[in-house]
Amino acid sequence: MKLGFLKPSFPNEKRVAVLPEDLTDNEICNQIFIEEGFGEFLNIQDEEYRSAGCKIFPRKEIFERSDAVFSLKLIQPDDYEMLRNKQMVVGWIHPDGSGKTFMEKVANPKSLVIVDLDNIYPKVYYKDDSAAIDWLKRDFIYKNSYNAGYSAVMHALMCFGLIPDPSLQVAVLSSGNVAQGAFSAAVKLGARPRMFYRKTMGEFYSTINQYDIIISGIEVDEPGKYIISREQLSQCKKNCLLIDAAADAGNAIEGTRYTSIDDPIYKEDDLYFYEVNNVPAIFYKNASADISRSFCKHVYSRDVKCFYELARSIADR
């Protein structure tokens, strides 16, 4: 089938989801269309994609010619009208999080097939239902999650104007990929963070008022099951910086809202909050290489027809 790659239009997004050298190293089952200027941020010329067997088209024609369009981050409103009924959209859509409005206003009314390439729970969404993509194993793109934690801490502290030292009290919540990246960055910057696990969260809560920086690497699966509630926020030290490295605004930390790379931190009740949901784009060169290798191996090498078949199974329930 025809898989068309869109140049990112999400604010400050510079990651490139597929590199020419990875296309030539893998057996790609789809006919690949690439938007003109797709590799601009990495100084990759259109001719390099042509040499890898791709066809190059303007953005409008990518939508018109493709069975499925790949948009690394959420498609923006300027493109909504170009989406055809029952077309497929592949990427990080986050239907239950930052992409919820897109699902309600665009995807469901147009009966779009949504392929959300979440690192932990990849799913196909169709109308009001979903199905797991069982051949995509957990952590198939773990490096991007690690990069998210690393990038969030680096960016947050730079924007907060703080170089940490061992005297600062820093807590890292969870031991997953995001938390490991965050822990690594905090250590490199001079902090001595403590990592709290599920079994030791009680100790964290009992000492929450001691921390200058709290970093969450947890994405919440069940609404209302906050990692840090408003009541617990009221116990935090004045001027504490809370970094949601997993970017699960309003779910992991109650009441929080998304921020952006341009305006990453907001202040509320003498606390500071960082909630950027595409922060690996800061280190877009590293991130692009990791994404391209993993997606070429696990996603692009399959005919995207398989996702339509999964959507049909949802419709037949």
Secondary structure, 3 states (H helix, E strand, C coil): CEEEECCCCCCCCCCCCCCHHHHHCCCCCCEEEEECCCCHHHCCCHHHHHHCCCEEECHHHHHHHCCEEECCCCCCHHHHHHCCCCCEEEECCCCCCCCHHHHHHHHCCCCCEEEECCCCCCEEEECCEEEECCCCCCCCCHHHHHHHHHHHHHHHHHHHCCCCCCCCCEEEECCCHHHHHHHHHHHHCCCCCEEECHHHHHHHHHCHHHCCEEEECCCCCCCCCCCECHHHHCCCCCCCEEEECCCCECCCECCCCCECCCCCEEEECCEEEECECCHHHHHHHHHHHHHHHHHHHHHHCCCCHHHHHHHHHHHCC
